[in-house]
Amino acid sequence: MRKNKTRMIPKVNRYYFYLYRDFRDGDNPLSFVQLIAHAEEFVDLNDISIEQKDVIRNNIKLCQMFYENAWSSRDGLVYFIKNEFSSLDDTTKYYTNLLEWAKKYGLYKTIEKIEKLFPLINQHFTKIKSFNWEQQNEIDKIGELFLDCDFRSDVLKIILQKIISDPNSFCRDENGNEIDLGFSGTLKSFYGDSIIDKEYTVLKGKILGECKNYFKGQLQSIVIQDGSINQDTIKRWHSNGQLEFEKSYNAVRYWHKNGQLKLEKINGDTTVWDDQGNVIKTFKKAENIR
């Protein structure tokens, strides 16, 4: 029998938790909340108090509700209303529910924006539902009226602040342990229980440094990683285990699958070989060759 998830806390992979904390990438805030909203594995909450269970259950519900809203309405509120709701009553109930949760958590900007939505929905719902997709300009005009009511960015920022300030009231790591936001060191993540997926470096709770990527347990690439913004591959391997690519500060080299050097570029001078070791081309200026 499947356990009741309201009595459990989501497990999230630390690699993605630390990676999506890099909010320089505009897609990461939503991905960060999604880790909790769409978690597939959970840990029993038997070792904590009833009050703590209630806090965690509400936190999970908060992530789920506002993640689904942010994702589903990413093309704008008018498209969301047109595509998702069959009646004015359904639309009103949906936003009333979100409003109640915003009030529960004191999300004041969100409360204000949702309350402004109700008269607009009442006034324009029938027209929105009657639009066909050839009336793009009319849809966009109505959409402009709803812009001041878009609360997605505001509410995501607040939820992120809550998760970062107290992550263990929202989730645990992939092993069921509490997450250390200040962790520095090297970690590994696995497929299942034993097949290694990544070996990566964390500095004060953020991905920074060397990351080794594996495929079916075999080393595939080594990347120097600064969060999700900067990822510079310095080594990559063929599926047969033969080194395929290597980069240093002044040189780039590629190899054929049989181990024969394919391309070497040093300080802009380039030589290209076929898989039998015969020189095909040489260049005296740096060119992009793959």
VOBA-1610 file (N, C-alpha, C; in pm, whole numbers, padded with zeros to 5 digits, always signed):
BEGIN
Met+00085-00120+00000Met+00000+00000+00000Met+00088+00125+00000Arg+00053+00220-00084Arg+00132+00343-00093Arg+00110+00429+00031Lys+00220+00482+00085Lys+00210+00563+00205Lys+00148+00699+00176Asn+00084+00754+00276Asn+00022+00885+00264Asn+00131+00992+00261Lys+00144+01062+00151Lys+00252+01158+00137Lys+00236+01279+00228Thr+00117+01302+00284Thr+00101+01414+00376Thr+00177+01389+00505Arg+00223+01266+00529Arg+00300+01233+00647Arg+00447+01217+00613Met+00487+01266+00497Met+00624+01245+00453Met+00683+01374+00400Ile+00818+01376+00390Ile+00888+01494+00340Ile+00965+01456+00213Pro+00964+01542+00110Pro+01030+01508-00017Pro+01181+01490-00002Lys+01236+01399-00080Lys+01380+01384-00096Lys+01420+01453-00225Val+01526+01533-00219Val+01577+01600-00340Val+01726+01569-00354Asn+01771+01560-00476Asn+01912+01535-00504Asn+01992+01662-00472Arg+02096+01648-00389Arg+02173+01765-00348Arg+02239+01836-00466Tyr+02278+01759-00568Tyr+02341+01824-00683Tyr+02247+01929-00742Tyr+02120+01893-00763Tyr+02026+01988-00823Tyr+01984+02095-00723Phe+01979+02058-00595Phe+01948+02159-00493Phe+02055+02268-00494Tyr+02182+02227-00489Tyr+02290+02325-00490Tyr+02301+02396-00625Leu+02275+02325-00734Leu+02284+02385-00867Leu+02178+02492-00888Tyr+02053+02462-00854Tyr+01944+02556-00879Tyr+01943+02673-00781Arg+02030+02667-00680Arg+02046+02785-00594Arg+02115+02899-00668Asp+02169+02873-00784Asp+02233+02977-00864Asp+02124+03056-00937Phe+02072+03158-00871Phe+01959+03232-00926Phe+02000+03334-01031Arg+02128+03332-01069Arg+02170+03414-01185Arg+02102+03363-01312Asp+02071+03235-01313Asp+01998+03175-01424Asp+01850+03195-01397Gly+01782+03267-01485Gly+01643+03303-01462Gly+01547+03186-01456Asp+01587+03070-01512Asp+01500+02953-01507Asp+01511+02877-01375Asn+01616+02902-01300Asn+01642+02822-01181Asn+01542+02839-01066Pro+01489+02960-01040Pro+01392+02969-00930Pro+01275+02873-00944Leu+01219+02863-01064Leu+01107+02771-01084Leu+01154+02626-01073Ser+01271+02596-01128Ser+01326+02461-01118Ser+01354+02423-00974Phe+01397+02520-00895Phe+01427+02497-00753Phe+01301+02455-00678Val+01193+02528-00698Val+01066+02495-00633Val+01012+02362-00685Gln+01036+02333-00812Gln+00989+02208-00871Gln+01049+02086-00803Leu+01174+02098-00753Leu+01235+01985-00683Leu+01146+01934-00571Ile+01079+02025-00504Ile+00991+01987-00392Ile+00851+01959-00443Ala+00802+02043-00533Ala+00664+02028-00581Ala+00643+01896-00655His+00745+01848-00727His+00733+01727-00809His+00822+01614-00759Ala+00855+01615-00632Ala+00939+01508-00576Ala+00871+01373-00594Glu+00952+01271-00623Glu+00900+01136-00641Glu+00937+01043-00527Glu+01033+01083-00444Glu+01072+01001-00330Glu+01053+01081-00202Phe+01018+01010-00095Phe+00983+01076+00030Phe+01044+01002+00149Val+01052+01074+00261Val+01104+01018+00386Val+00996+01026+00491Asp+00981+00922+00571Asp+00883+00923+00680Asp+00913+01034+00779Leu+00807+01091+00835Leu+00821+01199+00933Leu+00796+01151+01076Asn+00818+01025+01102Asn+00783+00968+01232Asn+00864+01025+01347Asp+00982+01083+01317Asp+01070+01128+01425Asp+01053+01274+01462Ile+00950+01341+01411Ile+00929+01481+01444Ile+00789+01502+01503Ser+00769+01618+01561Ser+00643+01646+01630Ser+00528+01669+01533Ile+00407+01664+01585Ile+00288+01690+01503Ile+00293+01832+01447Glu+00340+01926+01528Glu+00347+02064+01483Glu+00444+02079+01366Gln+00559+02010+01375Gln+00656+02015+01266Gln+00601+01950+01140Lys+00526+01840+01158Lys+00464+01774+01042Lys+00368+01868+00971Asp+00291+01943+01050Asp+00196+02037+00990Asp+00268+02146+00910Val+00379+02195+00967Val+00457+02298+00897Val+00508+02244+00764Ile+00565+02124+00767Ile+00621+02064+00646Ile+00511+02036+00544Arg+00400+01981+00591Arg+00290+01951+00499Arg+00241+02078+00430Asn+00228+02186+00505Asn+00184+02312+00446Asn+00289+02370+00351Asn+00416+02355+00387Asn+00523+02404+00299Asn+00522+02332+00165Ile+00504+02201+00170Ile+00499+02122+00047Ile+00381+02164-00039Lys+00266+02181+00026Lys+00146+02223-00046Lys+00165+02361-00109Leu+00231+02450-00035Leu+00259+02584-00087Leu+00342+02574-00215Cys+00448+02493-00212Cys+00533+02476-00331Cys+00453+02417-00446Gln+00374+02316-00418Gln+00298+02249-00524Gln+00200+02343-00590Met+00125+02418-00509Met+00021+02504-00565Met+00079+02616-00650Phe+00179+02684-00597Phe+00230+02800-00668Phe+00328+02761-00779Tyr+00390+02642-00768Tyr+00469+02595-00882Tyr+00375+02565-01000Glu+00269+02490-00974Glu+00175+02455-01081Glu+00116+02579-01144Asn+00087+02679-01060Asn+00033+02803-01116Asn+00135+02873-01204Ala+00260+02884-01155Ala+00363+02955-01231Ala+00392+02884-01363Trp+00395+02751-01360Trp+00424+02675-01482Trp+00308+02683-01580Ser+00188+02661-01531Ser+00071+02656-01619Ser+00038+02792-01679Ser+00070+02899-01608Ser+00035+03033-01656Ser+00155+03106-01716Arg+00258+03030-01754Arg+00381+03091-01804Arg+00361+03169-01933Asp+00254+03138-02009Asp+00226+03211-02133Asp+00133+03330-02110Gly+00100+03357-01983Gly+00013+03470-01951Gly-00118+03425-01891Leu-00179+03512-01812Leu-00302+03477-01741Leu-00419+03452-01834Val-00426+03528-01943Val-00539+03510-02035Val-00536+03371-02097Tyr-00420+03328-02143Tyr-00407+03194-02202Tyr-00435+03087-02097Phe-00388+03111-01975Phe-00412+03016-01866Phe-00561+02999-01841Ile-00631+03109-01829Ile-00775+03103-01802Ile-00849+03038-01919Lys-00810+03075-02039Lys-00878+03019-02157Lys-00859+02868-02166Asn-00739+02821-02138Asn-00706+02679-02160Asn-00742+02589-02043Glu-00745+02642-01922Glu-00754+02556-01804Glu-00893+02548-01741Phe-00978+02645-01765Phe-01104+02650-01689Phe-01224+02644-01782Ser-01322+02568-01739Ser-01442+02550-01821Ser-01553+02647-01781Ser-01543+02706-01661Ser-01649+02796-01615Ser-01592+02907-01529Leu-01669+03013-01516Leu-01630+03123-01429Leu-01622+03076-01285Asp-01711+02988-01245Asp-01711+02936-01108Asp-01583+02860-01078Asp-01538+02777-01172Asp-01413+02703-01153Asp-01294+02797-01139Thr-01292+02900-01222Thr-01182+02997-01217Thr-01181+03069-01083Thr-01297+03111-01037Thr-01308+03183-00910Thr-01264+03095-00794Lys-01307+02969-00795Lys-01268+02876-00688Lys-01117+02856-00684Tyr-01057+02845-00803Tyr-00912+02823-00811Tyr-00838+02940-00747Tyr-00873+03063-00787Tyr-00800+03178-00733Tyr-00838+03207-00588Thr-00957+03170-00548Thr-00993+03183-00407Thr-00906+03092-00321Asn-00880+02973-00370Asn-00794+02880-00298Asn-00651+02934-00287Leu-00599+02987-00398Leu-00466+03048-00394Leu-00463+03166-00298Leu-00569+03244-00296Leu-00577+03359-00207Leu-00572+03316-00061Glu-00642+03208-00028Glu-00642+03158+00110Glu-00501+03117+00153Trp-00429+03053+00061Trp-00292+03012+00094Trp-00199+03132+00103Ala-00220+03231+00019Ala-00139+03352+00027Ala-00162+03422+00162Lys-00286+03422+00210Lys-00316+03482+00340Lys-00255+03400+00453Lys-00259+03267+00440Lys-00202+03180+00543Lys-00054+03209+00565Tyr+00015+03241+00455Tyr+00159+03265+00463Tyr+00196+03414+00466Gly+00096+03501+00470Gly+00124+03643+00474Gly+00193+03696+00350Leu+00153+03646+00233Leu+00214+03689+00107Leu+00139+03812+00056Tyr+00172+03926+00114Tyr+00088+04045+00098Tyr+00080+04096-00046Lys+00191+04098-00118Lys+00185+04142-00257Lys+00100+04048-00341Thr+00112+03918-00313Thr+00034+03818-00385Thr-00115+03834-00354Ile-00146+03858-00228Ile-00286+03880-00187Ile-00346+03996-00266Glu-00271+04106-00271Glu-00320+04225-00340Glu-00345+04198-00488Lys-00254+04125-00551Lys-00267+04101-00694Lys-00379+04002-00725Ile-00396+03901-00641Ile-00505+03806-00664Ile-00640+03875-00646Glu-00650+03960-00545Glu-00776+04031-00522Glu-00811+04121-00641Lys-00709+04177-00707Lys-00733+04260-00824Lys-00779+04177-00944Leu-00750+04046-00940Leu-00788+03959-01050Leu-00938+03937-01060Phe-01005+03927-00946Phe-01145+03884-00946Phe-01236+03972-01032Pro-01233+04105-01018Pro-01320+04186-01105Pro-01283+04174-01254Leu-01155+04158-01284Leu-01114+04141-01424Leu-01166+04010-01481Ile-01156+03905-01401Ile-01206+03775-01447Ile-01357+03780-01469Asn-01427+03839-01374Asn-01573+03849-01387Asn-01613+03928-01512Gln-01538+04032-01540Gln-01572+04119-01653Gln-01538+04056-01788His-01428+03980-01795His-01376+03938-01926His-01380+03787-01949Phe-01429+03709-01854Phe-01421+03564-01868Phe-01490+03514-01995Thr-01611+03559-02018Thr-01688+03511-02135Thr-01615+03546-02265Lys-01560+03666-02272Lys-01488+03708-02392Lys-01362+03625-02411Ile-01290+03599-02302Ile-01167+03519-02310Ile-01198+03380-02363Lys-01303+03319-02314Lys-01337+03183-02356Lys-01386+03178-02500Ser-01437+03290-02549Ser-01491+03291-02686Ser-01385+03318-02793Phe-01265+03361-02750Phe-01160+03390-02846Phe-01120+03264-02923Asn-01090+03282-03050Asn-01020+03177-03123Asn-00877+03226-03147Trp-00790+03136-03188Trp-00647+03169-03195Trp-00612+03261-03311Glu-00710+03294-03395Glu-00685+03391-03501Glu-00703+03534-03451Gln-00753+03547-03327Gln-00777+03680-03269Gln-00663+03717-03174Gln-00541+03697-03219Gln-00424+03718-03135Gln-00419+03860-03079Asn-00446+03958-03161Asn-00437+04097-03115Asn-00537+04125-03004Glu-00658+04071-03017Glu-00760+04092-02914Glu-00720+04023-02783Ile-00664+03904-02795Ile-00618+03832-02675Ile-00509+03913-02605Asp-00416+03966-02683Asp-00306+04043-02624Asp-00357+04170-02556Lys-00458+04233-02612Lys-00514+04354-02550Lys-00575+04323-02414Ile-00650+04214-02408Ile-00706+04173-02279Ile-00593+04136-02183Gly-00491+04070-02236Gly-00378+04028-02153Gly-00308+04145-02086Glu-00303+04259-02154Glu-00239+04377-02096Glu-00311+04424-01970Leu-00443+04403-01965Leu-00520+04442-01847Leu-00485+04358-01725Phe-00432+04238-01750Phe-00401+04144-01642Phe-00256+04153-01594Leu-00174+04234-01662Leu-00032+04235-01631Leu-00003+04272-01485Asp-00077+04369-01433Asp-00053+04414-01295Asp-00096+04310-01192Cys-00163+04204-01238Cys-00211+04102-01145Cys-00123+03977-01147Asp-00016+03981-01223Asp+00072+03864-01235Asp+00161+03856-01111Phe+00134+03758-01027Phe+00204+03746-00899Phe+00311+03637-00899Arg+00334+03574-01012Arg+00423+03457-01015Arg+00563+03489-00963Ser+00623+03595-01013Ser+00760+03628-00974Ser+00768+03660-00825Asp+00673+03738-00775Asp+00673+03778-00634Asp+00663+03657-00542Val+00570+03568-00573Val+00547+03456-00483Val+00661+03357-00489Leu+00722+03339-00605Leu+00836+03248-00615Leu+00953+03300-00533Lys+00977+03431-00536Lys+01086+03488-00457Lys+01065+03461-00308Ile+00943+03475-00262Ile+00913+03452-00121Ile+00931+03306-00085Ile+00882+03217-00170Ile+00897+03074-00143Ile+01045+03036-00142Leu+01123+03091-00234Leu+01267+03064-00237Leu+01333+03110-00109Gln+01296+03227-00061Gln+01352+03278+00064Gln+01321+03185+00180Lys+01200+03132+00181Lys+01160+03040+00288Lys+01240+02910+00281Ile+01260+02858+00159Ile+01335+02733+00144Ile+01481+02755+00184Ile+01541+02864+00137Ile+01682+02890+00166Ile+01703+02916+00316Ser+01608+02981+00379Ser+01624+03012+00522Ser+01605+02888+00609Asp+01527+02791+00562Asp+01501+02672+00642Asp+01470+02553+00551Pro+01570+02503+00477Pro+01544+02397+00378Pro+01487+02270+00438Asn+01521+02242+00562Asn+01480+02115+00620Asn+01335+02116+00671Ser+01268+02229+00653Ser+01123+02232+00673Ser+01050+02207+00541Phe+01127+02184+00435Phe+01070+02158+00303Phe+01113+02023+00247Cys+01235+01980+00277Cys+01287+01861+00210Cys+01405+01802+00286Arg+01449+01686+00239Arg+01572+01621+00283Arg+01655+01588+00159Asp+01781+01550+00179Asp+01863+01513+00064Asp+01828+01373+00015Glu+01899+01326-00088Glu+01865+01198-00151Glu+01884+01080-00057Asn+01959+01100+00052Asn+01979+00993+00150Asn+01884+01004+00269Gly+01797+01105+00266Gly+01703+01125+00376Gly+01759+01208+00490Asn+01877+01269+00468Asn+01941+01350+00572Asn+01912+01498+00551Glu+01934+01577+00656Glu+01913+01720+00644Glu+02016+01782+00550Ile+01977+01890+00484Ile+02062+01958+00386Ile+02139+02069+00455Asp+02270+02072+00432Asp+02359+02172+00490Asp+02382+02282+00385Leu+02325+02400+00408Leu+02338+02509+00313Leu+02479+02564+00306Gly+02561+02540+00407Gly+02698+02592+00408Gly+02801+02489+00373Phe+02758+02375+00318Phe+02851+02264+00292Phe+02956+02302+00188Ser+03082+02260+00214Ser+03190+02269+00116Ser+03258+02133+00110Gly+03286+02086-00012Gly+03351+01957-00027Gly+03310+01890-00156Thr+03340+01762-00167Thr+03309+01683-00287Thr+03198+01584-00254Leu+03100+01574-00344Leu+02987+01484-00324Leu+02969+01396-00447Lys+02898+01286-00430Lys+02864+01197-00540Lys+02713+01178-00544Ser+02657+01164-00664Ser+02517+01125-00678Ser+02512+00999-00762Phe+02406+00921-00744Phe+02398+00788-00804Phe+02265+00766-00872Tyr+02266+00681-00976Tyr+02144+00623-01029Tyr+02110+00504-00939Gly+01989+00502-00887Gly+01954+00392-00798Gly+02043+00395-00676Asp+02091+00280-00633Asp+02170+00272-00511Asp+02320+00267-00535Ser+02364+00235-00658Ser+02506+00205-00672Ser+02574+00259-00797Ile+02501+00297-00902Ile+02565+00340-01026Ile+02591+00491-01020Ile+02717+00527-01022Ile+02752+00668-01005Ile+02706+00752-01125Asp+02657+00870-01095Asp+02608+00964-01196Asp+02700+01086-01205Lys+02733+01143-01089Lys+02817+01262-01086Lys+02906+01260-00961Glu+03021+01322-00975Glu+03107+01354-00861Glu+03139+01502-00875Tyr+03097+01583-00780Tyr+03100+01727-00801Tyr+03148+01801-00677Thr+03189+01926-00700Thr+03246+02009-00594Thr+03146+02116-00552Val+03131+02133-00421Val+03041+02233-00364Val+03122+02328-00277Leu+03097+02457-00291Leu+03161+02557-00207Leu+03053+02641-00140Lys+03043+02628-00010Lys+02945+02702+00070Lys+02804+02688+00013Gly+02766+02565-00019Gly+02630+02536-00062Gly+02600+02567-00207Lys+02703+02589-00288Lys+02681+02615-00430Lys+02780+02535-00514Ile+02737+02493-00633Ile+02823+02416-00722Ile+02934+02507-00774Leu+03057+02471-00746Leu+03169+02552-00792Leu+03295+02466-00795Gly+03349+02441-00914Gly+03470+02361-00925Gly+03452+02246-01023Glu+03529+02139-01002Glu+03531+02027-01094Glu+03410+01936-01074Cys+03348+01897-01186Cys+03234+01805-01184Cys+03263+01693-01284Lys+03261+01568-01236Lys+03280+01452-01322Lys+03144+01391-01352Asn+03114+01376-01481Asn+02988+01318-01525Asn+03011+01177-01576Tyr+02921+01085-01536Tyr+02934+00945-01573Tyr+02810+00901-01653Phe+02829+00800-01735Phe+02718+00737-01806Phe+02730+00587-01787Lys+02628+00530-01724Lys+02628+00387-01690Lys+02754+00350-01613Gly+02795+00440-01524Gly+02910+00414-01438Gly+03043+00445-01500Gln+03048+00483-01628Gln+03174+00511-01697Gln+03194+00661-01708Leu+03315+00707-01674Leu+03345+00850-01680Leu+03322+00903-01821Gln+03243+01009-01833Gln+03205+01064-01964Gln+03268+01199-01991Ser+03273+01285-01886Ser+03332+01418-01905Ser+03372+01477-01771Ile+03465+01573-01779Ile+03502+01653-01662Ile+03476+01798-01698Val+03401+01865-01614Val+03358+02002-01642Val+03399+02091-01525Ile+03450+02209-01554Ile+03470+02310-01451Ile+03343+02393-01447Gln+03277+02391-01332Gln+03141+02443-01324Gln+03129+02556-01223Asp+03065+02663-01265Asp+03029+02774-01176Asp+02877+02784-01178Gly+02813+02712-01087Gly+02667+02706-01087Gly+02617+02653-01219Ser+02507+02709-01267Ser+02451+02666-01395Ser+02480+02768-01505Ile+02556+02874-01472Ile+02586+02978-01570Ile+02708+02941-01654Asn+02815+02901-01588Asn+02940+02873-01659Asn+02979+02727-01641Gln+02984+02654-01752Gln+03025+02515-01751Gln+03125+02494-01864Asp+03250+02470-01829Asp+03357+02460-01927Asp+03411+02317-01927Thr+03385+02242-02035Thr+03432+02104-02044Thr+03583+02102-02069Ile+03658+02028-01986Ile+03803+02020-02005Ile+03845+01880-02052Lys+03761+01779-02028Lys+03789+01645-02079Lys+03657+01575-02113Arg+03660+01494-02220Arg+03542+01415-02257Arg+03591+01282-02317Trp+03515+01176-02292Trp+03555+01043-02337Trp+03455+00986-02438His+03505+00904-02531His+03419+00826-02619His+03349+00717-02538Ser+03244+00659-02597Ser+03169+00553-02529Ser+03254+00429-02502Asn+03364+00411-02579Asn+03452+00295-02557Asn+03559+00320-02450Gly+03553+00439-02388Gly+03649+00471-02282Gly+03771+00547-02330Gln+03787+00561-02459Gln+03899+00635-02515Gln+03876+00786-02499Leu+03980+00856-02455Leu+03970+01001-02443Leu+03934+01063-02578Glu+03834+01151-02578Glu+03787+01216-02701Glu+03834+01359-02712Phe+03841+01431-02597Phe+03866+01575-02600Phe+03937+01615-02472Glu+04031+01709-02487Glu+04101+01762-02370Glu+04139+01906-02398Lys+04118+01991-02298Lys+04150+02133-02315Lys+04232+02182-02196Ser+04338+02256-02225Ser+04417+02321-02121Ser+04422+02470-02153Tyr+04503+02545-02082Tyr+04499+02691-02098Tyr+04543+02736-02236Asn+04628+02657-02306Asn+04676+02702-02438Asn+04662+02597-02547Ala+04595+02484-02516Ala+04587+02376-02613Ala+04452+02306-02609Val+04411+02258-02729Val+04290+02177-02742Val+04326+02055-02826Arg+04283+01937-02779Arg+04312+01814-02853Arg+04186+01727-02862Tyr+04169+01664-02981Tyr+04062+01566-03003Tyr+04125+01435-03049Trp+04060+01323-03011Trp+04107+01191-03053Trp+03996+01114-03125His+04036+01030-03219His+03944+00934-03279His+03912+00825-03176Lys+03810+00746-03203Lys+03772+00638-03112Lys+03882+00533-03096Asn+03968+00519-03198Asn+04074+00419-03190Asn+04198+00468-03116Gly+04190+00591-03062Gly+04301+00645-02985Gly+04395+00733-03066Gln+04379+00736-03196Gln+04463+00820-03281Gln+04424+00968-03262Leu+04525+01052-03245Leu+04500+01195-03233Leu+04430+01246-03359Lys+04324+01326-03339Lys+04242+01375-03450Lys+04272+01521-03481Leu+04284+01602-03377Leu+04310+01745-03395Leu+04389+01796-03276Glu+04484+01882-03306Glu+04561+01946-03199Glu+04576+02093-03233Lys+04537+02176-03140Lys+04546+02321-03160Lys+04626+02379-03042Ile+04743+02434-03071Ile+04829+02490-02968Ile+04863+02633-03006Asn+04821+02726-02921Asn+04846+02869-02947Asn+04805+02911-03087Gly+04695+02851-03138Gly+04643+02892-03267Gly+04691+02809-03384Asp+04800+02732-03367Asp+04849+02644-03474Asp+04777+02510-03464Thr+04717+02465-03575Thr+04630+02349-03573Thr+04676+02243-03672Thr+04671+02117-03628Thr+04697+02003-03715Thr+04581+01905-03703Val+04539+01848-03818Val+04428+01753-03823Val+04478+01622-03885Trp+04441+01507-03820Trp+04480+01375-03869Trp+04356+01291-03898Asp+04370+01193-03988Asp+04264+01094-04003Asp+04285+00984-03899Asp+04197+00883-03899Asp+04205+00782-03793Asp+04320+00683-03812Gln+04398+00699-03921Gln+04516+00616-03943Gln+04646+00693-03912Gly+04632+00817-03870Gly+04750+00896-03833Gly+04807+00979-03944Asn+04737+00987-04058Asn+04784+01070-04170Asn+04740+01215-04151Val+04831+01308-04172Val+04798+01450-04160Val+04706+01490-04274Ile+04593+01550-04240Ile+04496+01596-04340Ile+04515+01744-04370Lys+04527+01824-04264Lys+04537+01968-04280Lys+04625+02025-04170Thr+04683+02141-04198Thr+04750+02220-04095Thr+04709+02366-04112Phe+04700+02436-04000Phe+04660+02577-04001Phe+04755+02654-03910Lys+04785+02774-03948Lys+04873+02857-03868Lys+04797+02962-03787Lys+04665+02969-03808Lys+04584+03062-03730Lys+04473+02984-03664Ala+04429+03033-03549Ala+04323+02964-03475Ala+04194+02965-03554Glu+04136+02847-03574Glu+04007+02834-03641Glu+03921+02738-03560Asn+03792+02757-03569Asn+03701+02670-03497Asn+03680+02541-03577Ile+03740+02436-03532Ile+03729+02307-03599Ile+03675+02206-03501Arg+03578+02131-03542Arg+03517+02029-03454Arg+03520+01895-03523
//
